[in-house]
Amino acid sequence: MFVAVDDTDSVKGNCTTFLATEIIKELSDLDLIGHPRLVRLNPAVPWKTRGNGSLVMQFGHGIGEKRLIGELDGKDFYCYDECDDYEPDHQSIMDRLIPLVKRYHEDDANPGLFISSVRPDPSFYERGVTTIMDRKEIDDELRRIGALTFTIGNGRGLIGSTCGLAWIPKDTTFELLAYRERDRWGTARVFDPISIRDMEHNFPTTFNSWEDRKEKVAMVPATPCPVLYGLRGDDLDDVIAAANTLRTEKRYRWFVFLTNQGTDDHLLREYDELIPNQSYVIDGTVVTKAEHIEGGHVFIDIDTKYGRITCGAYEPSKEFRLAFDQLIPGDVIEVMGEYRESPRTLNVEKLHVISVVDDYEKISNPICPSCGRKMDSIGKDSGYRCKRCHTKEKNPIMRKNIRWIVPGWYEPPTCARRHLSKPLKRMGLITPVEFVNRRN
């Protein structure tokens, strides 16, 4: 039996992942089969709350080996990889879960909960993570698989929960989410930043926890939600061991979720046209130097096979914008990010510099080889001439400038990365040293 839920939280607080742990607690008479799944979907959806994540769980009677994935009510919590043929009664389970959804529902959210013994077609995940889905398609698919549903408001959460359950994992990561005691929700979180720095250095399979360049914590949220921190990594045992080294306020409970975070699943690589509110990988040639606008945003234009596109590095990406300052016309780059509706720009979340051109700067008019005097210009693109000797020269004296940007990959600091964006660390890549040295 699968349970999927989405869109219960809001910018005011709460967290759908916490509701998932409450569902697990409510259904403690059943076994959790596999990890609870946190499935991020299209980050360009205009109505998303924060990370556009849906939650998926499977329940039944577990068989075979079990493994530690959390702590609930002070006790270790385990999941099973396999289950027998027992199928709980869907309506009775729904009757137990509806009060939880109502309790954790925020007024500006539109929850969607469903229970099914059958997964939706995998294509729903592929489209849900890259495009904006039509609700009618979702309703038709839920009827096809015989799902039992519950909604509040317009029930938009059914879209995310359907697409989340359709996910067939390929590239995967883990996130250990620790939660706060209820009376501390909305108060300042207590943690030791140095312990987080040391943790990421000592456990190289973790990522997006700490920003070395600015010495800042990136895994602790600033919202009034129940989450104490989210520790991401590639290895289950490592994220559990790493979390145990952190010095923080008391954890109320914690669970390790299987996720698609840090996978770049949202990026489209094959397409015929650019459609707003979708994310793409696009290559092109730089045709303008960086333009700065009020607010600290930086833009360049590139020529692509889809026409000229404006690419933006916005203020939250901080020093990542310096890479745009160093690009000049003629450089060949590949950009990854969301194609926005308004302004019609590509919001760049990763930059791959493929090649750079030489950059020359005029330092003076040419010198007459006969008399040693500087020549005078005789008109735009017409060259130079010595007034005394009448000798001519086509080009001025030029100096080759140092290019501080080099071919390679560039990414924003940890705190400015999207949930789905694959960090260079997971790609086995680092930001070029020459650029790092220019950040200060």
N, C-alpha and C positions, 0 to 999 in steps of 0.2 A: 504494500500500500504506500503510495507516494502522497506527500503533503507539500504543497507549494503555496507561498504567500509573498505578496509584494505591496509596497506603497502604504505602509502604516505610519511611517515617521514623517517628520516635517523639519523645516529649518529651526523651529522653536525647540526641538529636542526629540527625545525618544530615539529608538533605533530598531529597525526591523530584525537585525540579528539578535537583539535581546529578546524580542518576541519569539524567535526561533528557539532560544534556550528555554523559554517558558512553555512552549509547545512540547519540547522534549521532556520537561519536568512533568507536565500534565499527563503525558502518555508513558509514564514510567512503568506501567504494567506491560508495556511492549518493549522490544529491543530496537535500538537504532541500528539500521543496516547501512554500513559505510558512513563516511563523514557527512555531517550536514554540509550543504553546498551553498556558497555565496557566489552567485553568478552575476557579474556585471554585464550590463547591456549598453546599447548605443549611448555614449556620453554626450552626444549632440542633441539628444531629445530636449526640446525647450522647456518641458514641464517637470524635469527631474528635480528631486529634492536636493541630493548631494551627489552620490555616486551611482545612482540608477542601478541598484543591486537587488536581485530577487533571491529568495531563500527556498531551498528544496531539501526535503528529508524523506527517508524511506523507513518504514516501521514494519515489524513482523516478529517472528520467533527466530532469533539468531541461532546458527549452528556453526560448529567448527571453532577456530581460534578467534579471540577477541583482542583488541588493542586499546591502549589508553589514549583518549582524545580530549579529556577535560576533567573538570571538577565541579560538582554540583552538590550544594548543601553540605560542604565539607568532606565529601566522599569522592574518590576517583570514579570517573565515568568512562565506560568502554563502549566501543561499537563492534559489530560483527561484519565480516566480509560477505557472508552468505546467510540465507534464511531458508526455512522450509516452505511448504505450500500454504501455510495458514494465511488467510486473508481476513482482517478485522472487518466488522460491519461499518461501512462508510458513514451511514447516517448517524449512528451512535457516536462515532468519532467526531463528526462535524458538530453535533450537539455539544460536545465537550470543548471544542475549539472556538466556537463563535463568541462565547463570553470573553475569551482572551483577546481576540481581535478587537472587540468593542472596547475593552479596558485600555488597550494600548493604542487605540486609534486617535490621531490628532485631527482637529477640525478641518484643516486644509489638506488632508490626505484622502485618497480614494482607494481603500484597500480592496484587494482581490485574493480570495482564498479558494483553493480547490483540492479535492481528494480524488485520486484516480489509481487504478491498478495498471494502467497503460500509459506509456510515455507518448507525448506528441511527436510528430515527425521531426527528425533532426533539422530539417530546413528552417524550422521556426526559430531555432537558436541562431543559425547563420544569418537570417534576416533581422532578427531582433537585436543582434549586436552591431549590425552595420546600417540598418535603415529604420524608418519609422513605420511600424506595423498598423494595419487597418484592424479595428476592433471586430468587424464582422468576420474576418478570416479566423480570428481567435475563437469567437463564439462557435463558428462552424466546426473547428477542430476539437473543441471541448465536447461538443455534442457527439462527434465521431468516436471519440475514445471513451464516452460514457462518464465524463467527470461530474462530480457533485460540487457545486459552486456556492460561494457566499460573497456578497459584495456590499460595500457602503459607498454612498455618493454615486459617481458615475462608474465605479468599479474598474477604473483604468488599470488597477493592479493585476487584473487577470492577464493583461498583455505580458507584463514582465514575468509573472509566475509561470505562464505557459512556455515562454521562450526559455526560461531558466531550466525547467524540467526537460526541455528538448535537447539540452547540452550533452553531447557525447564527448567527454574530456579527451583532449590530445595533449597539448602543452598545458601543464597545470602547476599551480603553486599552492602554498598553504598560508593561512593567516590565523595566528593565535589571538583571539579577541578576549581580553580580560575586562571584567565589568566591576563597577564600583558598588559599595554598599548603598542602599537606597537613600539613606539620609544625607549622603554626600552628593547626590545628583545636583548639578547646577553650581557647585562650589569649585574653587580652584583645586586642580589636581596636584598631588604631592608626589614628586619623583626626583631622582638624582640624575641629572643629565650625563654626568661622567660615567655612570654605570651603563647607560645606553650606548655611549660612544665606545666603551670598552667591549660591550657585548657584540656590536657589529664588527669590530676589528677581530674579535676572537672567534666569531662564528661566520666565516665567509659565505656560507650558503644563505644567510639572511640578507635582506635588501630593503631600501627605502625607510630605514629607521633613523639614520643620523646623516647630517650633511657636513662632511669634513671641511668643505671650502669656507663655510660660514660658521662652523662649529655650533650647529643648531639641531635640536631634536625635531624629528619629522613624524614620529609614530604616535604622538599623544595629541588627540583632538582638542580643539578650543571651544567646541560647542557644548551646550548643557546636557548632552546625551548621557546614557548610562555607561558608555565605553570608557575604560581607564586608559587602554592603549591597544594598538593593533600591531602585532609583530609578524612580519611577512618573511617567508623563506621558501627554499626549494626542498628542504628535507624535514620530514615530520619529527624525527627524534631531535634534530637540532633546534627547531623552534621551541620545543618543550624545554630542552636543557637551557637554551639561551634565555628564555623568560624567567627561569629560576635564578638567574644571576642578577636580575634587575632589582634595584632598590626603589620601591614605590610604596604608596599607601597600601593597605590591605586589599587583596583581591577578593571580591564577593563570590565570583565564579569565573570560570574560563572554559573556552572550547576552541578546538582547532577546526577550522573550516577548510574544505577543499575549494579552491577558487580558480577562476580564469584570469586573475589579476596579473599584470605584468607580462601579458602574452602577445599584445598587439593584435588580438583577434578582431578588433573593431576597424582595422585599416583595410580598405579596399585596394587591391593591386591590379585587378582587371575590370575595366569599365569602359563605357562608350562616351559618357558625358559626366560632368561634375554637377551633382545635385546638392543643394544646401542641406545642412543638418545631417551630413554623412562625413566620414573621415577617409582620407586618401593618402596614397604614396604617389608623389608627383615629382618628375625630374624636369629640369629646365635650365635656362641660361639667364644669369642675372643681367638686367638691362638698366637698372637705376642704382644709385647709391642710397644708403639708408636715409629715411626721412623720419624725424622725430616729431611727435605731436603732443599736445597737452595731455598730461596724465602719465607720461613716461613711456608711451607705446612707440614701437619702432617698426617701420614698414620698408619692404623692398618689392620691386616688381620683377617677375621672371617671365620669359617667353617659353611656352610649352606647346605641345601639339594640340592642346585644347584652347590655345590663345594666351593672351597676357593675363597673368594672375598676380594679385597683390598678396604678399605673405606678411603676416604680422607676428611680432614677438611682443607680447603684452607685459605691462608693468610687473605682474606677479611672477614672471619668469626671471626677474632680477638680472644677474650677470649674464644669463644666456643671451640677452639683447646685445652684448658686446660682440658676439659673433656676427650679427647683422651689420654692425658698424664697420667691420673689417672686410666685408664683401664689396666687390666692385664689378662693374659691367664686364662681361666675358667669363666670369667664374661659372662653372657648371656645378649645380647642386641638386640634391634630392631632399624633398621636404615631406614630412609626415604630420598630418593634423586634420582638424575639423574645418570643413568648408562652411563658413557662416552665412546665414541669410542676410543679416545686416549688422555692420557693413559687410559687403560681399568680399570677404577675405579668407585666406587659409590661415587658421590659428595654428602656428607651427609648434609641435610638441617634441620633435626631434629633427636634427639637421645633419645631413650627410654631405660634406663637401667632397665632390668627386675630383675636381681639378681647379686650379687657380691660374690666372694669367699674370704675366709680368706687369708691374705697375711702374710707370716712368713719370718723372716730374721735370718740367722745364726749369732750368736754373739761370739761363741767360740767353741772349741772342748770340749767334755764332761770331767767332773772331775772324777778321780778315787775315788770310795767310800771308798777304803782301806787306801790309802796314801795321798789323796788330791791333787795329781799332775794332770796336764792336760794330757789326753791321746793323742796318735799320730794316724794319719790316717794310715790304712793298705791297702789302695787302693780304687779306685773309687767304690762306692756303696758296699764296703766291711766292713765298720764300723770303729771302733777305738779300740786301745788296749793300756793298760798301760805297759811301758817297764819294770817297777820295779815289779809290782804285777801280770802282765799278765791277768788282768781282761779286759773284753771286753764290749763295748757298741755300739749299732747300730746307734744311732742318736746323732747329735751334740746338743748343747744348742741353742734353737731358741727363738726368740722374736716375738710376734704378733704385726704387724704394724697397725697403724691407717689407715683406708681407708677413704680418704676425699670425695670420690664419693659414693653416696648412690642410691638405686633404685628410679627411678623417671624420669622426662622428662627434657631435656636440649635443648636449641635453641640458634642460633646466636643472636648477638645484632640486633636491629631493622633495622639498615641501611644495613645489610647483608642478609636480608630475601628476598626470592622470592615473587613476586606478589601473586602467588597462594598458597603459603605455609600458612597453618592455624597456626596463632600464639597461643601459649599456653594460652594466655588471652582469646581467643575465645573458647578454650577447657575447660575453668574453672580450669586451672592448672597453677602452678608457678614453677620456677626452685627451686630445694631444697636449703634450707638456708645454709646447710653445704658447698655446692659448691660455692654459691655466696660469702661467707666469704673468700674463698680461691682465689678469682679473683684478689685481690690486692697483 
